[in-house]
Amino acid sequence: MKAIRKEQVLEAYQEYEIYLASLNTALKNEVDAHTPIAPGKWSLAEIILHLAEWDRFIREERLPLLKAGAEVAPFPDVDAFNAAAAAPAKQMAFSEVLARAQKERALLAKDIEEFDEVQWNAAFKVGSRETTVSSYVAGFLRHDAHHRGQMDGFLHKKSSIL
């Protein structure tokens, strides 16, 4: 995974928070927010809550461990984690989902902002694979981009229908 400057991550996080805020006006009702983006896929609410839970996981369960020379366990069962992360969205108002996602992203950004240059470039292992904090976080930006593309595609289809 390619390294990235901390400032780039913080800019991307700020942009994501703005994107989340824009969804308040882009989606006209709860039904749209809770409609699967395609057959067999999650809704926008589920995708956003899934991303918020990964933000929480990184902040609480990973960042404190990411030190030079550290050995960190691989991710939990990703499918089970993702299912558990998205499930509560079905019972939440979309405004609650957005508020939780904005809060988690802001807290994660604050923690990342506190990393100094040495910490940001520290090498550690996840399982047997060596990486750096910078590269590790860059991987999550790609994850964000993947889901953002899905959400944008759904919103584009929705606006074309209207």
N, C-alpha and C positions, 0 to 999 in steps of 0.2 A: 504494500500500500504506500502510496506517495505521501510524503510529509506535506504539511500545510502550515502556514503562519497562524499564530494564535489570533491575530487581528482579523484574518480572513474568516475564521470560525465565528468570532464574535459578531462580525458583520452579517454573516449568513444567519446566525441565530436572531439577530435583530430583525432581519428581513422576514424570517419565518413568523416572528411575533406580529409583524405588520400584516402579513398574509392571513394569519389567524383572525385578526381583528376585521379584515376585509370580508371574511366569510359571514359575518353578522349581516352584512347588506347583500352579499351575493346569493345567499340562500333565503328564500322568501318564507319558508315554513319548516316546521319540525319534520314533516313527512319527507321533504327533499333531503334533509340532513341525515335521516335514518333509512333512506332507500339504498339498497346495495348498488354500487357503482356499475356492476355488471352481474349477470347470473353467477351465483356461487362465490361472489366477492363480498367484501365488507362494505359498509356504508361510510360516508365521510366521518360521521361521529365515531365509528369504530376505528377507522384508520388514525384519526387524530388522537384518540385515547391510547391506542397502541403506541404511537410515537411518544406520548407523554409518559407512559410507563417505562419505556426504554430510557427516557431522560432521567427519570427517578432512579432507575437501576444503575445507570452510569454514575450518577451523582452520589448515591448512597453506598453502592456496593462495589464500584470499580475505582473511581478517582482516588479514594483514600489508600488504595493498594498500589497504585501506579508509581512506583519508585524505581530508580536505577537498580538493575539486577534482580528485581522482584520476579517471582514465579506465581502467576495468577491462573486459577482454574479456568478451563474453557467455559463458554456460555452455558447457562442451564439448558434444559430441553427447550429449544427455541419454539417449536410448535405449541407445546403446552403453555409456555410463557406468553406467546402471542395470543392464544385463545383466551387465557385468563385476563390478559391486559385489555382486550377488546370487548369482552362480554358485558361489563357494567354499562357500556354506552347505551345499550338497549333500554335501560331504565333511567337514563339521565336526560335532562333537557339539553339541547345543543349548546345553550349559553353556559351551562355547567361544564360541559366537555371543553369548550373553548377556554373558559376561565382556568380549568385545571391544567390544560396544555400550556397556556401562557405562563402560569405560575411555575410549572416544572421547568420550562425552557429558561425562564429568567433566573431561577435558582441555579441551574446548570451553568449558564453563562457567567454568573457571579463567581462560582467556584473555579471555572476555567480561567477567568480573568486573573485570579490570584496566583496562578502558576507562573513561576519565573522562567527565564529562558532555559536554564539548566534542567528544571523539572519537565518543561515542555518537550525537550529533546531526549529525555531519559529513555534508555533502552530497557525493556523488560520482556518476559516471556508469557505468552498465553498458551498453556499446554506446552508443546515443543516448538512453537513458532515465535521467533523474536520480532519485536516491533518497537515502536516508540509511542509516547503519548500522542504526539502530533499525528502520526499515521493511524493510530487507533481511532482518534476522534474524526479524522478525515473519512474513515469507513462509515461512520454514522451519518456524515453529511451526504454520502452517496445513498444511504438508506432513505434519508429525508427526501432527496431528489427523486428517487424511484416513486415514493408515495405521492409526492407533490405532482408528478406527471400523471398519476392515476386520477388524483382529485381534479386537476385542471381539465383532463379529458372528459370527466363526468360533468363538470360545470359547463364546459363548452357545448356538450351535447344538450344539456338542459336549456341553455340560452338559445340554441339553434331551434329547439322545439317551440319555444314561446313566440 
